[in-house]
Amino acid sequence: MKTSELNEAFLYRTHVEVWQDGELHDYGGQIERHTKYEIVINGMHYQKHAFEFRIKKNSP
């Protein structure tokens, strides 16, 4: 996700999943805060360079 997308997910409290190497790493949650280098979701700190963050899509 781009920084602007992370900011939007943070502001609108959107559910974000955490992925690593193409696999779901954590079901995630709402972004508590993010800096240039890391994202905090549910108290867990994720380094931006090591993980991918995706907006959770609702099931049909």
Phi, psi and omega in degrees: 000145175284162178303320180296323178291322176295318178299317180295316178298321178294311183296320183265005177055044180281142178289129181238132175265156180247124181240149176216130179052040177078005180239146178295120182266321182206139178294347172069216184163211179272144178288124177278321175193161174211148179239187179299331188246342184214162177234139177248121178229123181052039178080355180266136180260124180241128177284128184300326182287342186258346185228161174245142182241129183232143174291131178289125178272136176287141178287146179291000000 
